[in-house]
Amino acid sequence: LFRSPGAYDLVLGSEIFYDESFIEDLRKLLKHALAVGGRGVFCDPNRLGFDSLQECFSQDFQMNIRTHTVHWPQSGVGQVQKKDVFIYDMTKKQEMYPQAKS
């Protein structure tokens, strides 16, 4: 899947934080894919909450979050609803004590 560890400077995603059972796998994947200083930028309606994501990702990533209001059409109704989405911007930290390769 990836050329080598740290092969990417940027990973983008949308609506991937919807099940707490696999956010640890997403963290490991992002940690493997990104170079030190690389960024993962994700848009999500904040289903899991910031605390869950921060708890999982904060050891390996500097996290910034901002909200953006979008106009969400309701199908068949003809009305537009305003909704906030969350933009998670995660920058991979340098490991303080890299693990020795065996």
N, C-alpha and C positions, 0 to 999 in steps of 0.2 A: 504494500500500500504506500509506504513512504520510502523515498530513496535512501535516507539514512536519518538517524536521530538529529533533530535540530535543522532539518532541511528547509523549513518555511519561515518567512518573516511575518506572514499574515494569514490567519484563518478566519473566515467569516461564517456565520450561521444564523439561523432564524428559527424560533420556536422549538428549541431542542431541550429546554429545561422544564419538562413536564412530568417527569417521573423520578422521584428521589432515589429509586433503586439502581439507577445507572449513572448518576452524576459523578461518582468516583471513577467509573470507566472513562467518562468524558474528560475528567481531569488528567488521568494517565495518558490518554491519547493526545491531548493538547500539550502536555508536558513533553512527550516524545517528539511531536511534530515540530514544535516551535524552537527556533534559535533563542539563545539568551537575548532578552530585549525585544523578542518578537511579540506580536499582539494577536489576541483572539478577540474579535468584536462580534457580539451577539445581540440580536433583538428578540425580546420575549415579553409576553404580557405579565410576567412576574408571578407565575402560578405557584412556584415553590417558596417565594419570598427571598429577600436579600440575605437574611441570616443563614439560611441553608446553604446558599451558594458561597457566601463568604467563609463559612466554616470549612467547606470542602476545598476551596481554591486558594485561600489566603496564604498558605504555607509556601506555595510555589509561584504565586502570581500577585502582582500589585493590581488591585481592583478599583475601578472607578465606575460609577453608575450615574446615569442621567435619564430623565424621562422626556418623552416626546409625545405630543398629542397628535393623534391621527383621526381622520374622518372615516368612520367605519359604516359602510352602507348596509342596511338591513334588507336582505333579499325579499322582494315581494311587497314591501311596505312603502317604498318610495321615500323614506326618511333617512337622514344621515345622522349617525350617533358619534359623538366625540369620545375617544378612548385614549388612555395613556398607555404607551408601551415603554419598556425599559431597555436602555442600551447599556450592555455590560461591556466594558473595555478592560481587558485583562492583559497585562504585560508580564512576560515570563521573567522571574528573578534569576539572578545567578546563584548557583548552589554555593552555600557557605563551605560545606565539607563534601565535595563530590565523592561518591561511592567508588571504591576501588573495583576495577574490572577483574573478574577471575577467569 
